[in-house]
Amino acid sequence: LHAGKSAYHVDFHRLEQLNTQTGKRRPVARQVGAHVSAAGLPQTHSNALHACVGHGAHSSPVLGLPVAFGAAPVGLSVGSAASLFVERFCAEEPIDLARATGWRVLLPSEWGGDERVDAISLEALGEGGQLVVRLPCSDPSGSCIFNVSTLEQSLGRSGKCPACGHAYPVRGPQPSGCMRASVHPRPCAGHEASSSIELTYAFATGVQRSQHPSEGRPYAAVERRCVYPNDAVGGAAVMLLRLAFRRGLAFRIGDSATTGKSGVVVWAIHQKSRRDGGTTRHGWPDGTYLTRLKHELVLAGIAVETVEAITERAHRAATSGNLEREIASDVEMAQ
């Protein structure tokens, strides 16, 4: 929101506003002013973000973002495109790492008292009276035992054990945002026999949280568009990217390789932004993209069995002529 020369981020869950220039916070009244839309979005936000909100979901605790997941009907038309689904991600605060990992809190007698150190932070285990925990991936030597503060930093950002690299189903550090998939008639190079699927990602202006690089600092709104062939290859890619987005793995806050700016929403998974141009221009054709995408998602913490099952679903649906309906269905439905 903008008021005179100042810009504010408003958190309706906490009823708090942050001056993005001074960093000062203060409470706000419950009544929403006339310059905010009924969906809780500033009227200046992009059409894509409004389109994401406009599918019947209620507003989220974070300004302008709905919390419900869901797919729009396959036949829903928006302009010249047919909408397949709208996926919404609401960043958690704090992330419940204990539930996600199943770690066990240890007694001093179980980790050796003051004689052992945290292998990552190099602090003594139990430093400052903090909890010491063992991850399920720990071997008999106790290699995956840490101060809880170590795991709050590493797992909250990567979803992996900082010692052995075992992946846990921790929601990634993606900021709150929206993903929309639509079918368009123009094909991708190398896939001229099919139409294409455009993905639109929209993130509203927000404030970084504990899982982000600079907690408390604002980040700017951003919109990204990607495109995939509407066939077995592109359908599998779209379904996998939807799962990555749902789990908070598709984007992150970091440094932009293009602009050099820090604290902005950037890609966390490689995607395709052009219908043509080939691999050197992040476009199509690209005969190995799906293989590389699957590898990236496994490295990000999605189980290889899940990746392969979704890929097989897309291929079966494309063969039977039901690909668009399969893409619009819940990507995590029972296999």
N, C-alpha and C positions, 0 to 999 in steps of 0.2 A: 504494500500500500504506500501511496505517496501523499504527503501533507506538506505543502509549501516546498521548502528546499530539503526536507528530510524524507527518508525512506524507512519504512518499518516492515518487519516480519511479524505477523500476528499468529500466535498459537492459541486456537480456540479451546483446546483441551485444558490448557493451563490458565486460560484467560489472561494472557501475558503478551506484551508487545516489546519487540527489540528494535532500538534505533540502530540501523545497520552502519551508520557513520560513527556514532559515539560508543556503541556497544552497551549502552545503558538499557536496562529492562524496567518495566513498570506494569502494573495490572491494568486491564481494560474492562470497560463495562460489558455486560452481557448483550446489550442491544447491538445488532449489526447495523452499521451505517448504510446510507443510501448508495455509497460508491462500491458496495460489495454485492455481487449477484446472489440470487437465492441459493445457488449451489455452494456459496462460500468462496467464490473465486473473484479476484479483482477483475473488473471489466476489461482491463488492458491485456489480459493473458491471451495467448494464441488461440485460433479456432480449433487447433488439434487438441489442446488441453480441454477446451470446452466440450469437444466431441467425446472425449474420454469420460467426462463427468456426466454427459447427457444420456446415459443408458440406465437410469433408474436406481443408481446407488446413492446411499446417503453420504453426507460429508464426513471426512475423516477428522481425527483430532488435529491433523496438520493442515494448515490453510490450503483449501482448494483441492484436496485429494480425497477420493472416496475410499473406503476400507474394504468393501465387498469385492470378491472375485466373481467373474462370470463371463459368459459369452453371449454376444448379441446373436439373434437368429440369422441363419445363413442368408436369407433373402432380403435382409434389411438394407435398403439403399440409402446412401449418403452421397449426394451429388451423382457422379457417374460411376461410383464404386459400390460394390456390394460388401457390406461389413461381415466379417467372419466372427470376430470376438473382440472384446475389450478386457484387458487384464490390468488389475490395479495392484500396486505394491505399496504398503504402508510400513515404513521403517519402525522397528521396535526400539523401545528405550525403557529399561535396559534389556539387552538380549539375555535370555535365560540359559546361560551356558551349562549350568548343572543339569537341567532337564535334557538339553540337546546332546550332551556328551555322556551322561551317566557317571560322572566322576565320583570318587569316594573321598570324603574328608578323612585324613589320617590323624592319629594321635602321635605325640612326640616319640613315643616308644616304637612306633612303626616306621619312622623315617630317620631315626638316629640322633635326634636332638640337635645340638649346635654344631655337630661335626660335619654335616652335609650342607652343600650349597645348591642353589637353583642353577642348573646348567646353562640357562639362558641369561638370566639377570646377573648371575654370579653373586647374588646376595645369599646370606644364610637362610636356610629353610626356616620358616616361621618368623622371619625378620619383622620386628614391630608388632608381634602378636597376631599377624595375619594367618589365615588358614593355609594349610598345606594339603594338596589333593593329588590323588593318583588317577590317571586316565586309564580306561579299560585297555588301551593299546600297550600299556607298560609290560615289559618282559620281566622275568624273574629277578633281574638285577636292579629293577626299579628305575629304569632309564627315563620313564615318563612321569616323574613326580615333580611338582612345581609349587611355588607360591601362587596363590590364587590370582594375584595381580599380574603375573606373567601371562596366564591364560586369558585373562580379561583383555589384554592388549593383543596377543597373537591370534587367539581363536576368534575374537570379535572382528578381525580384519581378514583372516585367511580361511577360517574354518578347519584348519589343520593343526595337528599336534606339532609344536615347534621343535620337538626332538626327532621323532621318527617320520613325520609327514602324513600320518594316518588322517584321513578325511572324516569329519563328523558333519551331520546334517544341521549345521548352524546357518541360520539365515545370514546372507552376506551383507556387506557394508553399503549396498546400493541405497541411495536416498529415495524417499517416497516419490512415486511417479506413476505413469500410465502408459500402457502399450496397446495399440489398436492395429488390427490386421484387416485389410480390405483387398478384394479382387479387382484387378484392372485389366483391360483388354490388351494392352501393349505387351508383347513378349520380351523375354530376356534373350540376349545373344546366345546362340547355341541351343536354345530351347524354344525355337520359333513355333513349334506345334502346340504350345500351350499359352495361356494368359500368364499374368504375373500376380504376385501377392506383395503388396506394399505394407511395411510395418512402420508405424509412426510412434515414436517415443516422446513423451512430454514430461518435463520435471518443472515444478513451480519453484520460485525463489524460496529458500529455506535457510535454516541454521544447522551447522554441522553438529552431530551428536557424538556420544562417547566412542562409537565405532569408526568415526571418521578422523582424518589426520589432525584437524585443528578444531577441537570442540569449542562451540560457542561462536565461531566465525561464520558469517553468512556466505551463501553461494548463490549464483545467479540462475534464473530460469533458463532452460535450454530445450530445444526440440531437435530430434534427429529422425531421419527417414532412411529406410533400407528397403531393398527389393529382392525378391526370390522368385524363381520360376514356379508356376502352379502345376508341378508334376511331382513324382515320387521324391526326387532329390530336394526340391525346394520345400515341399510339404514336410518332409522329415526335418529340415533345417528350421522351419517356422515352429514346429511343435517342440523341438529341443530348445529353441531360444525362448519360447514361452515359459518352459519349465525353469530355465535359467533366470528369467526375469522374475518369476514367482518366488524363487528362492533367494533373490537379492544378489545375483551373481553377474548380471549382464552389464551393469555400469558401476562406477565407483566415483568417489571424489578424489581428485589428484591433480597432477600437472599435465597440461595439454601439450602434446608433442607438436601440434600444429601452430598454436599461438604463443606457447611458452608461459601462459598464465597459470597461476597456482590456485588451488582451492576451487576447481570447477568440475562439473560433471563430465566424466570421460568414459570411453569404452573400457570394459573389462574383458569382453569377449569380441573377437574379430567378427565383423559383419560386412555385408555387401551394400554399398551405397549407390551403385550404378547398375543399369541394365546392360551396359556394354563396357568396353575398355579393358576387359581381362583382369588378370590377377594384379598387375602392376598398378591399376587404377581402382582397386577394390570393387571390381565389377565382374560381369559375366562375359564370356564363358570361363569356367574354372572347374575342371574335371576332378580336382582333389579337395574341393572346399568342404564337402560334407564329412570326409574322413578327418580333416584337420579340426573341424568344429567339434566332432565327437571326442577327439583327443583332448581338446581344450576343456571341455565340460567334465571329463573324467578327472583331469588335473585340478579342476575347480572344486571337486568334491562330490559330483553326481556319480552314483554307482554305475559301473560299466554295464551291468545287467539292465538297468533302467534305460540307459542310452540306447542299447541295442533293441530293447523291446519297443520303444517309441519309433525307432527307425523301421522296424519290421511292420508296425501298425500302419505307418505311412505308405510303405510299399504295397501292402495288401489292399489298402483303401484306393490307391491309385489304379491298381489292376482291376478292381471291381467298379471303378467309376464313382466312388464315394469319398474322394479325397477331401473336398471342401467340408463335407459334413463331419468327417473325422477330425479335421483341423479345428472346427468350431466346438467340438466336444471337449470335455474336461481332459486335459493332457495327462492327469494323474489317475484317471479312472482305472478300475481293476483290469489287469492284463488278461 
